[in-house]
Structures are given as C-alpha cells and as structure tokens.
Amino acid sequence: MRTELDFSPLYRSSIGFDRVFNLLNNTQRLQANDTWPHYDIIKAGEDEYRITMAVAGFGRGDLDITQDRNLLVVKGGKAEDQQGEYLHRGIAARSFERRFELADHVRIEDASLANGLLTVSLRREIPEALKPRKIAIGPGSQETVLQIEADQHAA
C-alpha cells in the first residue's frame, strides 16, 4: 500500500523550499515499471559525476540528450525495423525517456556512446560569488581601543 505525503503544511511555514517539495512529490510518483534502461550514477570526484546507461542496440542518431535548467532528459527511440519476421525478440528496442533531477550549478560536460553504454559526464561548478571566502582581519581595531583608553586617563 502506497500513500502520498501531504506537504501543504510545510508550504505555509517555509519560503524558498518549493523545489525541494516538488522533488519529493516527483519521487513519490515514479512507477515501478520505470526501470529500463538500466543505469549507474557514479561520483567520480568532489564535483564530478557520471551517468552510464545500458542502451544496447541504439545508435547516436537514436538518442537525444537535453538539459533544461535542473533537469536532464535522455530519450531513445528507434524506427521500426522491417528486415524480417521476428521469431524471438530479446533485445529491447522500445522507446524510452529517462529523467534526472540535477542540483543547482550542475552542467553537462560531454556524452559518449561506446559498446552499448551511453556515458554522460557532469560537473558541479559553483560560481565564485557563492563560494566561501576568507575575510582578512585588519589591524585597526586594537589601535582604536588604546587611543580611547588614553583619552580617558587624560581627563
């Protein structure tokens, strides 16, 4: 038995978390048959990721990769092959669409197809304005305190 969580009380008391709640709602709606094609998500470094999908039988022209803001969509589709009558069809050739939610500042670096595996390389690039920065402490504060104390003793 599967029940959906109600996030409406959280909307009343939080600001700016809409995207998080939408992500949680989307994961609840995933269907159990959404398991093809198989894929791996690999963290290759501190800010580097790789998605590898098993797309045997699909060529470069059969695949479409798009990124729209924080969503990566990989689509695959083949034209119907009329080479003969299939007695058994064990190689999956059905169309698919796989969606991946991306964090902020993640961009696609490249994609490659080799040996039936589609590899999409991603990198998180945090803008300089959002990175932590070190603040230097100036020497001015101690001199000011000493001068104030000197003024008090003169009075």
C-alpha positions in Angstrom: 0.0 0.0 0.0 1.4 3.3 -1.1 0.3 6.6 0.3 1.3 10.1 -0.8 2.6 12.6 1.8 0.9 15.9 2.1 3.5 18.8 2.1 0.9 21.6 2.2 1.5 22.4 5.9 5.2 22.9 5.1 4.4 25.4 2.3 2.7 27.6 4.9 5.7 27.9 7.1 8.7 27.8 4.7 9.9 30.1 2.0 12.1 29.1 -0.9 11.8 25.4 -0.5 9.3 24.8 -3.3 11.8 23.0 -5.4 12.6 20.5 -2.6 8.9 19.8 -2.1 8.4 19.3 -5.8 11.3 16.9 -5.9 9.8 14.9 -3.1 6.4 14.8 -4.8 8.0 13.7 -8.1 9.8 10.7 -6.5 6.5 9.5 -5.0 5.0 9.4 -8.5 7.7 7.2 -10.0 6.2 4.0 -11.3 7.6 0.6 -10.6 8.0 -0.2 -14.3 10.3 2.7 -14.7 13.4 0.5 -14.6 14.5 0.4 -18.2 17.1 1.2 -19.4 19.4 0.3 -16.6 21.9 3.0 -15.4 24.6 3.8 -12.9 25.3 7.1 -11.3 29.0 7.5 -10.3 30.6 10.2 -8.2 34.0 10.5 -10.0 35.4 13.3 -7.9 34.4 16.0 -5.5 32.4 17.9 -8.1 32.4 15.3 -11.0 29.6 12.8 -11.7 28.9 10.3 -14.5 25.7 8.6 -15.6 26.2 5.4 -17.6 23.2 3.9 -19.3 22.9 0.5 -21.0 21.4 1.3 -24.4 22.4 -1.7 -26.5 21.1 -1.5 -30.0 20.7 2.2 -30.0 23.0 4.4 -32.2 23.9 8.1 -31.8 21.1 9.1 -34.0 18.5 7.2 -31.9 19.4 9.0 -28.7 18.6 12.6 -27.6 20.1 14.3 -24.5 18.7 17.6 -23.3 19.2 19.8 -20.2 16.6 22.3 -19.2 17.6 24.1 -16.1 17.9 21.4 -13.4 16.5 18.5 -15.5 18.5 16.1 -17.6 16.3 14.2 -20.1 17.7 11.2 -22.1 15.4 9.9 -24.8 15.8 6.9 -27.0 13.7 5.8 -30.0 14.3 3.5 -33.0 12.4 3.4 -36.2 10.6 0.1 -36.8 13.0 -2.4 -38.4 11.4 -4.3 -41.3 14.2 -6.8 -42.1 12.0 -9.8 -41.5 9.7 -11.6 -39.1 11.0 -11.9 -35.6 10.6 -15.4 -34.1 12.0 -14.2 -30.8 12.8 -10.6 -29.8 15.1 -10.5 -26.8 16.9 -7.2 -27.5 14.8 -4.4 -26.2 14.3 -1.7 -28.8 11.3 0.2 -27.3 11.4 3.9 -26.9 12.3 5.3 -23.5 12.6 8.6 -21.7 14.7 8.8 -18.5 14.7 12.0 -16.4 17.3 13.0 -13.8 16.9 15.9 -11.5 20.1 17.9 -11.2 21.3 20.1 -8.3 21.9 23.8 -8.9 25.0 24.7 -10.8 25.5 21.2 -12.4 26.2 21.2 -16.1 26.7 18.5 -18.7 30.3 18.4 -19.9 30.0 15.7 -22.6 28.4 12.5 -23.7 29.8 9.4 -25.4 28.4 6.1 -26.7 30.7 3.1 -26.8 30.0 -0.7 -26.6 26.3 -0.1 -25.9 26.9 2.2 -23.0 25.9 5.9 -23.0 28.1 7.9 -20.7 27.1 11.5 -19.7 29.7 13.4 -17.7 28.5 16.2 -15.4 30.3 18.8 -13.3 29.1 21.0 -10.5 30.5 24.5 -10.9 29.7 26.8 -8.0 30.0 30.5 -9.1 32.7 32.5 -7.3 30.1 34.7 -5.6 28.7 31.6 -3.8 31.9 30.0 -2.7 33.1 30.6 0.8 35.7 33.3 1.1 38.2 34.2 3.8 37.9 37.6 5.4 41.1 39.3 6.4 41.1 41.0 9.8 42.7 44.4 9.7 45.0 45.8 12.5 42.8 49.0 13.1 40.7 47.7 16.0 43.5 47.5 18.6 44.8 50.9 17.9 41.4 52.5 18.3 40.9 50.9 21.7 44.3 52.1 23.0 43.5 55.7 22.0 40.2 55.7 23.7 41.8 54.5 27.0 44.5 57.2 26.7 41.8 59.9 26.3 40.1 58.6 29.5 43.3 58.9 31.6 44.0 62.4 30.4 40.6 63.7 31.7 
